[in-house]
Amino acid sequence: MGVCTSSSSKNNQQQQKAKTETKINQQFSLIGEQKNSINQFQENQRTITPIRRLSQNQNITPVQMNSAKNGTMAIRRTSHATTMTTKTMIIQSSQIQEQQKTGSLSNLTYQRSNNKQVTKTLLVSASKNFSIVSSKNLDNQGKTVMQHNETGQLVQIEVLKFDTKNHEYLNKLEEIKLDNMHIVKIIDTLVDHNKRIYQVMYECCAGGSLSKLFGCSKQSDKKIGIIFYQMIEALAYIHSQGLSHDELTIDSFSVFDDSSTPFIKLSDIRSIYQLMYPKEAHLYSDPLSQKHQNHKPKNKHHHDANQNEIKTRNKCNDVWALAIIILQLRNKELPYNIQEIDSFDPQEYLNNHPSEMNSLLLEMLRINRNDRITLKKCLEHPFLIKMKQVQPQDLLQPLKNMIKCKNMTYIHKCIFQYLLHNYANDHLKVLTKLFITADTNKDGSLSLQELKELFSIEGKDLIEQLDLQKELTLDEFLLLASNKDIILTQDIQESSFKQLSRQSNLITLKSMCKFLNNYDEQLIQKDFNTFNLNDGINLKEYREFLINYETPIPIV
């Protein structure tokens, strides 16, 4: 049954609509006039998402269109850590709420020690390319651990609420970029305006917090010395940039790789940009800082207002804290009772716990800050120079890998380079550290003599088999020294075949070259002719060809 509408009723509706439009226009006008009274945080919020202008050769992807509709934009930031793109990590609020209702992922705890501001990490739903990882072996330090669905690369996501402090943190991340192998990298930063959250994506240290070593059996002085050197190197770099951390604890560091000797990274980096006042930090403070802490106002309402006056930045704080962390690792306890720190005598304590590293520790534990050694001077100490030159137990494995590659074809080199950078990024970082250590003259390449010094007496016979004709660049060293078993798993072979064949059943010269960088097409064509590849390579042939890289044979 229809509904009749009179002409007068229509006129009334039109007049009402006109009034509404006029009212809205007036509101917009008022907003323009009152621009100076808008909250400063909202002004900053608008500037955090830059407008990307596309070139004529670029198209808007479906992901970008969807992001624009939902008010979610990625902040693209320069990163040396990985080749990952920023198209992922769009959070879906409905899935987050559903996970919280059903109790899924309830076995993961996300906490962050923080007196001044508690940032509870929210559960992050699996995006298009990432899935949440639940692993008891990963100490996520209040961050969500996620894994790339294809490459398997682990990342840590920290979800931050929209507020002034977090906004300032993101701005400082943009202004101050740290680049040191022993400091975790910021892979990406994203902002979701609809959910009013920021997301910071860090590289993941799969070995967990350094405090895990504290719970294990007693570590050797040699192993602790290697950790000691890496920690000093990280903080010395920060000091060289005119910065300091000031809130170091044993949990500020994580184990990035522990396949041989531990590869340590400074994983809690926010205090470099903003003081966060973690509860445990006072345990690693020197007596002077403790005196200031004791003078804190007891009235909780005045606590936050006076904290900035009480705690000041000083590079000497980091020197003392690093020494305490090493003693904690070595002796399984803090060297003092915090209530009795005024009576702590570093000389007496070290005499009761003899070690080769004690002479350096004593210099770092000078009560008078003016007498305390700098981290730059620490790196020149004979003990740390010795630790820098310590060889991992499995150091010869990269050399053995290099020998296996003597007969590798040009196509193998191109494909392996693609696979390593897309599926074994963390492995390449460890090898990069080895390259930098071996490059004694710092010319960016390794000579035969430098390789002999690196592999010492144990690898002398193997180096003769290497038959090196020229110096190796970093890329060449990574390609040859890498463990090919990491990228020759069935999952990676199938995933990479889909990419290189462009979702078809055959890899052709044209389809493969779409994904390769800095290649010589004539050399690839030559190998295609030599190994009967011009008709295309199916999945079975692709597997066999990759596995036989030591002794390549033509495909029949």
Disulfide bonds with the S-S distance in Angstrom:
none
